[in-house]
Amino acid sequence: MGVLSSPKNKMSLSGLVAGKKIVLGLAIGLALLLLPAFYLTAAPAQRTQQPARPAADQVLGTVAAVNAADKTFTVKEDKTGTEYAVTVSGARRFLKVPPGEKDLKKAQPIEASQIAVGDRLLARGQKEAGSSKLDAVIVIVMSAGELQQKHESELADWQKRGTRGSLAGIDLTTRQITMQMRAPEGQKAVAVLTTPETQFTRYAPDSVKFSDAKPSSFMELRPGDQLRVLGNMNADGTQITAEKVISGAFRTVAATIVSASPDGKQIQATDTQSKQPITVTLTDDSAVRRLPPMMANMLARRLNPNFKAAAPGANPGPAPEGGASPRRRPATAENEGGQTGAGASVPAANGANGGRTGGDISQMLERLPKISVSELKPGDAVVISGGAGEDKTHMTAVNIIAGVEPLFASAPPSQGRSSSALGMWNLDISTPGEQQ
């Protein structure tokens, strides 16, 4: 009893217990260290009996054809344009997602029979080696009809509340943008207020298609960018609270045609402001259009109310600086006045919407038919819009507008004909719902 109750023996007992705990801990730790090694040396045969499951393949694109009998869909893949035969006979799930959703929270189960041509489709499963076939396990769909409704709704909203212009200044502290836009009274500065909820999108350097644009941020904005802003403008038209901002770095050049390649893929021209040669590359997405004489004269009078169009058959006016004399064109009934031909449906310039899309030049241009590069001849005056790269002697064209001689002729010489005329042009960048 004395031994157990003595302080010295109590200390020895507690030390013994602690020592046993340490030894036990070391033993457990050693066992844990040895266990992986034992597993690695003793169980390889057992693990190799369960090969890793191959990663799932997927096809994302638009339904081009439906074969109900074989339960197969022909899907044109977005990235490559390859048409895949997607078999769904073994699919476990068919889901329909509302347009614009980023996850499956609002997905609804559907039947394969509800999938139609034009629907957007994502199929996951296994591709057959060496073929364009995929056996789908899960199929996710967005309805073509619902997508069209969403596009129309977005387009209507942009036409009602969208404003375009060029970026004149950025305040990094307040995250405010100063945008120059056109108004009935002329150029006007508008304050664009952004918030953490404002969505930013930026165009690819060589495309004005919204489908080619990428998510962006306030910090990617640069002075001189072309902008489209969706948001509510205040009563006096001096401030917009932005919900969406679409930006792009583009360049607009006044030039005269020197030559065009036989394949229509390249144009040699002279920049009328710098007097330097410029090589213009055209892609499948490049659009070439020509202003009808009446529309050109109308735009010239907008630039200079005192401008008088040349008499039928006469030279339309002096060429842009540094360029050859414009070619004479056959006189038409549209040269002066009247409401016939392509200009009949042209909206009034800069209507009451304060510079919004309804009255912009680009809206007028959208109504014009495209022409072939071969229709451009040496000496033609053109306005070229495209990506703004580091090399000022080369650009990839997005839009080329011919028939602009009256615009250059109408600009006051003291302001510089081409520079003054270019001030009224905005690049025709598309917004959600617009078809290019």
DRENVO-514386 format. One record per residue (C-alpha): residue number from 0; residue in one letter; chain; z, y, x. Coordinates in pm, whole numbers. Each point is the difference from the previous one (the first is absolute). Layout:
<pts>
  num  residu  chaine      zz      yy      xx
  NUM       A       A       Z       Y       X
...
</pts>
This chain:
<pts>
  num  residu  chaine      zz      yy      xx
    0       M       A       0       0       0
    1       G       A      93     231     288
    2       V       A    -324     -68     172
    3       L       A    -208      88    -308
    4       S       A     209     307     -73
    5       S       A      16     147     352
    6       P       A    -220     310      55
    7       K       A    -138    -147     320
    8       N       A    -110    -318    -168
    9       K       A    -138     193    -293
   10       M       A    -219     195     238
   11       S       A    -114    -317     167
   12       L       A     -83    -154    -336
   13       S       A    -204     297    -110
   14       G       A    -179       3     333
   15       L       A     -82    -366     -43
   16       V       A    -134      56    -346
   17       A       A    -210     291     126
   18       G       A    -128    -212     286
   19       K       A     -98    -276    -239
   20       K       A    -185     256    -214
   21       I       A    -192     123     304
   22       V       A     -90    -353     103
   23       L       A    -106     -80    -357
   24       G       A    -211     318     -11
   25       L       A    -168     -88     325
   26       A       A     -74    -347    -128
   27       I       A    -156     133    -321
   28       G       A    -205     255     196
   29       L       A    -123    -270     236
   30       A       A     -95    -217    -294
   31       L       A    -197     287    -154
   32       L       A    -177      58     329
   33       L       A     -87    -367      38
   34       L       A    -112     -47    -360
   35       P       A    -336     185      35
   36       A       A     -75    -189     319
   37       F       A      82    -331    -170
   38       Y       A    -218     100    -295
   39       L       A    -287      93     228
   40       T       A      20    -325     201
   41       A       A      95    -245    -271
   42       A       A    -206     112    -300
   43       P       A    -354      97     110
   44       A       A    -160    -295    -168
   45       Q       A     174      78    -329
   46       R       A    -116     367       5
   47       T       A    -359     -75      92
   48       Q       A     -27    -201    -318
   49       Q       A      11     332    -194
   50       P       A    -292     215     124
   51       A       A      13     375     -65
   52       R       A    -168     111    -320
   53       P       A    -324     192      78
   54       A       A       1     370     -81
   55       A       A    -159      86    -332
   56       D       A    -343     160      -1
   57       Q       A     -95     272    -243
   58       V       A    -305     169    -146
   59       L       A      18     353    -143
   60       G       A    -295     149    -183
   61       T       A    -187      43    -326
   62       V       A    -102    -280    -236
   63       A       A    -381     -23      10
   64       A       A     -50    -311    -215
   65       V       A     200    -244    -213
   66       N       A     -70    -374     -35
   67       A       A     234    -111    -275
   68       A       A    -114    -364       7
   69       D       A      87     -44     369
   70       K       A     296     237     -14
   71       T       A    -156     195     286
   72       F       A     -29     375      59
   73       T       A    -245     166     237
   74       V       A     194     277     173
   75       K       A    -163     261     226
   76       E       A     253      67     275
   77       D       A      79     365      70
   78       K       A       8     -11     380
   79       T       A    -308    -205      80
   80       G       A    -203      -1    -321
   81       T       A      -7    -381      18
   82       E       A     -18    -177    -334
   83       Y       A     263    -272     -26
   84       A       A      10    -284    -251
   85       V       A     363       2    -113
   86       T       A      99    -323    -177
   87       V       A     302      35    -229
   88       S       A      28    -351    -146
   89       G       A     308     -62     216
   90       A       A     154     345     -35
   91       R       A     365       4    -108
   92       R       A      19     363    -114
   93       F       A    -229     267    -144
   94       L       A     148     351     -11
   95       K       A    -135     334    -121
   96       V       A     136     317     162
   97       P       A     -42     351    -148
   98       P       A    -222     232     210
   99       G       A     191     198     261
  100       E       A     293    -242      33
  101       K       A     106     -97     353
  102       D       A     202    -313     -84
  103       L       A      26    -274    -264
  104       K       A     292     147    -195
  105       K       A    -224      81    -297
  106       A       A    -230    -301      37
  107       Q       A     -80    -196    -317
  108       P       A    -112    -367     -13
  109       I       A    -356     -51    -126
  110       E       A    -251    -284     -38
  111       A       A    -300     -53     227
  112       S       A    -223      59    -301
  113       Q       A     118     364     -16
  114       I       A    -153      86     340
  115       A       A    -337     180     -31
  116       V       A    -279     138     213
  117       G       A     102     331     160
  118       D       A     371     -86      17
  119       R       A     178      53     330
  120       L       A     129    -336     126
  121       L       A     230    -121     277
  122       A       A      -3    -377      52
  123       R       A     235    -181     237
  124       G       A     -52    -357     109
  125       Q       A    -195    -195     262
  126       K       A    -353      70     119
  127       E       A    -230    -289      74
  128       A       A     -91      -2     368
  129       G       A    -352     124      68
  130       S       A     -68     108    -357
  131       S       A      56     294    -231
  132       K       A     221    -193    -240
  133       L       A     367      39     -82
  134       D       A     222    -229    -207
  135       A       A     241     242    -163
  136       V       A     368     -68     -55
  137       I       A      84     340    -149
  138       V       A    -235     258    -152
  139       I       A      93     366     -57
  140       V       A    -231     221    -207
  141       M       A     -48     365     -97
  142       S       A    -215      45    -309
  143       A       A    -328     190      46
  144       G       A      47     166    -338
  145       E       A     350     120      84
  146       L       A    -116     120     343
  147       Q       A    -277     204    -162
  148       Q       A     245     156    -244
  149       K       A     231      91     290
  150       H       A    -291     152     196
  151       E       A    -108     208    -299
  152       S       A     356     116     -59
  153       E       A      44      97     366
  154       L       A    -333     181       9
  155       A       A      85     195    -315
  156       D       A     334     100     153
  157       W       A    -166     116     324
  158       Q       A    -257     200    -196
  159       K       A     278     166    -198
  160       R       A     267      56     267
  161       G       A    -186     -48     328
  162       T       A     -72     285     241
  163       R       A    -205      -1     318
  164       G       A     -22     221     303
  165       S       A      54      11     374
  166       L       A     329     -11     189
  167       A       A      74     341     149
  168       G       A     363     -42     111
  169       I       A     291    -244      20
  170       D       A     374      75      -8
  171       L       A     178    -300     153
  172       T       A     344     130     -98
  173       T       A     -64      41    -372
  174       R       A    -281    -261     -10
  175       Q       A    -219     256    -171
  176       I       A    -379      26      32
  177       T       A    -213     312     -28
  178       M       A    -336     -91    -152
  179       Q       A    -307     224     -25
  180       M       A    -192     -58    -322
  181       R       A    -275     168    -195
  182       A       A      81     199    -311
  183       P       A    -207     228    -226
  184       E       A     119     298     203
  185       G       A     -91    -167     333
  186       Q       A     199    -183     267
  187       K       A     365     -42     -89
  188       A       A     309    -133     182
  189       V       A     216    -247    -193
  190       A       A     340    -139     103
  191       V       A      20    -379     -34
  192       L       A     357    -124     -26
  193       T       A      63    -362     101
  194       T       A     303    -216     -67
  195       P       A     123    -340     127
  196       E       A    -177    -150    -303
  197       T       A    -341     154      85
  198       Q       A    -256    -270      82
  199       F       A    -231      69     297
  200       T       A    -336    -168      55
  201       R       A    -252      67     277
  202       Y       A    -372     -66       9
  203       A       A    -169    -207     266
  204       P       A    -186     221     254
  205       D       A    -346    -113    -117
  206       S       A      52     -46    -374
  207       V       A      98     207    -301
  208       K       A      49    -302    -222
  209       F       A     352     -26    -133
  210       S       A     -22    -378      39
  211       D       A     -24      51     379
  212       A       A     299     235      17
  213       K       A     332    -112     147
  214       P       A     364      86     -77
  215       S       A     106     300     205
  216       S       A     284     250      45
  217       F       A      70     371      16
  218       M       A       3     -14     381
  219       E       A    -365    -113      12
  220       L       A    -124     322    -163
  221       R       A    -199     232     225
  222       P       A    -124     361     -43
  223       G       A    -358      -4    -125
  224       D       A      42    -326    -194
  225       Q       A    -180     -27    -332
  226       L       A     259     -56    -274
  227       R       A      24    -120    -355
  228       V       A     337      57    -163
  229       L       A     124    -145    -327
  230       G       A     285     190    -161
  231       N       A     103     274    -239
  232       M       A     -94     357      88
  233       N       A     225     289     -95
  234       A       A    -103     261    -255
  235       D       A    -144     252     247
  236       G       A    -190    -264     198
  237       T       A     177      62     330
  238       Q       A     200    -321      39
  239       I       A     -46    -373     -61
  240       T       A     269    -265       1
  241       A       A    -188    -293     151
  242       E       A      26    -354    -132
  243       K       A    -289    -129     214
  244       V       A    -179     148     300
  245       I       A    -328    -143     128
  246       S       A    -112     135     338
  247       G       A    -288     -47     240
  248       A       A    -133     158     319
  249       F       A    -361      85     -70
  250       R       A    -259     234     144
  251       T       A    -272     198    -177
  252       V       A    -300     120     197
  253       A       A    -298     216     -92
  254       A       A    -306    -132     180
  255       T       A    -377     -25       6
  256       I       A    -175    -335      21
  257       V       A    -184     -77     323
  258       S       A     -91    -364     -65
  259       A       A     111    -316    -178
  260       S       A     -25    -356     129
  261       P       A    -241    -235    -183
  262       D       A     286    -226    -112
  263       G       A     187     295    -155
  264       K       A     313     -69     203
  265       Q       A      -2     310     218
  266       I       A     -96     367     -18
  267       Q       A     -49     251     278
  268       A       A      90     353    -109
  269       T       A      98     342     133
  270       D       A     340     148     -87
  271       T       A     -87     349    -124
  272       Q       A     333     149     110
  273       S       A      35    -147     350
  274       K       A    -378     -22      54
  275       Q       A      68    -343     153
  276       P       A    -178    -328     -79
  277       I       A     194    -248    -208
  278       T       A     -57    -371     -62
  279       V       A      85    -113    -351
  280       T       A      59    -369     -74
  281       L       A     -42    -129    -354
  282       T       A     172    -306    -145
  283       D       A     -48    -191    -323
  284       D       A     252     235    -159
  285       S       A    -176     322     109
  286       A       A    -151     197    -288
  287       V       A    -301     229      33
  288       R       A     -76     238    -288
  289       R       A    -215     307     -59
  290       L       A      98     305    -205
  291       P       A    -256      83    -271
  292       P       A    -132     357      42
  293       M       A     182     131    -306
  294       M       A     334    -140     112
  295       A       A     -51     134     353
  296       N       A     -79     347    -136
  297       M       A     303     -11    -229
  298       L       A     228     -88     293
  299       A       A    -164     273     209
  300       R       A      81     257    -268
  301       R       A     358    -126      -8
  302       L       A      16      68     373
  303       N       A    -172     337     -34
  304       P       A     -38     148    -353
  305       N       A    -275     231     128
  306       F       A    -215    -286     125
  307       K       A    -350     -20    -147
  308       A       A    -185    -327      16
  309       A       A    -338      -8     170
  310       A       A    -305      21    -224
  311       P       A    -163    -334     -87
  312       G       A    -193    -132     298
  313       A       A     150     253     242
  314       N       A     208     -73     303
  315       P       A     355     -43    -139
  316       G       A     152     218     267
  317       P       A      95      16     364
  318       A       A      98    -322     167
  319       P       A     358     -62     107
  320       E       A      82     131     345
  321       G       A    -160    -198     276
  322       G       A    -218    -204    -232
  323       A       A    -367     -23     -81
  324       S       A    -148     170    -301
  325       P       A      60    -200    -319
  326       R       A    -297    -174    -150
  327       R       A    -160     145    -309
  328       R       A      47    -215    -303
  329       P       A    -211     -23    -313
  330       A       A     102     251    -264
  331       T       A     171    -140    -308
  332       A       A     106     132    -335
  333       E       A     358     -17     123
  334       N       A     -37     260     275
  335       E       A     122     280    -218
  336       G       A     229      -8    -300
  337       G       A     -25    -241    -288
  338       Q       A     210    -307     -74
  339       T       A    -237    -281      77
  340       G       A      19    -291     239
  341       A       A     290    -103     215
  342       G       A     181     331     -28
  343       A       A      34      -8    -378
  344       S       A     328    -188       5
  345       V       A     155     185     294
  346       P       A     347     126     -97
  347       A       A      95     363      43
  348       A       A     120      89     346
  349       N       A     375     -25      56
  350       G       A     106     -17    -358
  351       A       A     336      70    -152
  352       N       A     150    -301     175
  353       G       A      65     215     307
  354       G       A    -218    -184     248
  355       R       A      66    -347    -129
  356       T       A    -260    -273      10
  357       G       A    -188      92    -317
  358       G       A    -174     303     150
  359       D       A     -41    -107     364
  360       I       A    -335     -28     171
  361       S       A      71    -364      77
  362       Q       A       9     -74    -373
  363       M       A    -349     146     -26
  364       L       A    -120    -203     296
  365       E       A     123    -323    -155
  366       R       A    -258      45    -275
  367       L       A    -289      25     243
  368       P       A    -201    -313      82
  369       K       A       1    -125     356
  370       I       A    -318      33     204
  371       S       A    -135    -187     302
  372       V       A      46     129     354
  373       S       A    -380     -14      30
  374       E       A     -19     291    -245
  375       L       A     166     229     254
  376       K       A    -259     181     212
  377       P       A      22     201     323
  378       G       A     116     354     -76
  379       D       A     194     -92    -315
  380       A       A     334     178     -27
  381       V       A     287    -236     -78
  382       V       A     376      -6     -32
  383       I       A     153    -311     161
  384       S       A     354    -120     -72
  385       G       A     166    -282     189
  386       G       A     280    -119     221
  387       A       A     148     247     248
  388       G       A       7    -172     339
  389       E       A      61     130     351
  390       D       A    -372       0      85
  391       K       A    -148     309    -164
  392       T       A    -354    -112      80
  393       H       A      24    -304    -225
  394       M       A     125     -69    -350
  395       T       A     -18    -274    -260
  396       A       A    -135     145    -323
  397       V       A     167     -49    -333
  398       N       A    -212     255    -190
  399       I       A    -322     178      91
  400       I       A    -118     273    -237
  401       A       A    -354     139      31
  402       G       A    -165     284    -189
  403       V       A     265     250     113
  404       E       A    -238     267     134
  405       P       A      86     247    -281
  406       L       A     369     -22      86
  407       F       A     -58      97     361
  408       A       A    -242     273    -104
  409       S       A     255     150    -242
  410       A       A     290      22     246
  411       P       A      50     352     144
  412       P       A    -132       5     359
  413       S       A     308     190     117
  414       Q       A     214    -301     -90
  415       G       A    -230    -255     159
  416       R       A    -225    -178    -247
  417       S       A     101    -358      69
  418       S       A     373      65      49
  419       S       A      22     203    -319
  420       A       A    -190    -257    -202
  421       L       A     208    -289     135
  422       G       A     315     166    -132
  423       M       A     -89    -102    -354
  424       W       A     -39    -372      76
  425       N       A     265    -269     -38
  426       L       A     -63    -356     106
  427       D       A     -41    -230    -294
  428       I       A     301    -225      58
  429       S       A      72    -240    -281
  430       T       A     329     -59    -177
  431       P       A     136    -309    -180
  432       G       A    -229    -109    -280
  433       E       A    -312     173     135
  434       Q       A    -295    -222      81
  435       Q       A    -197      85     311
</pts>
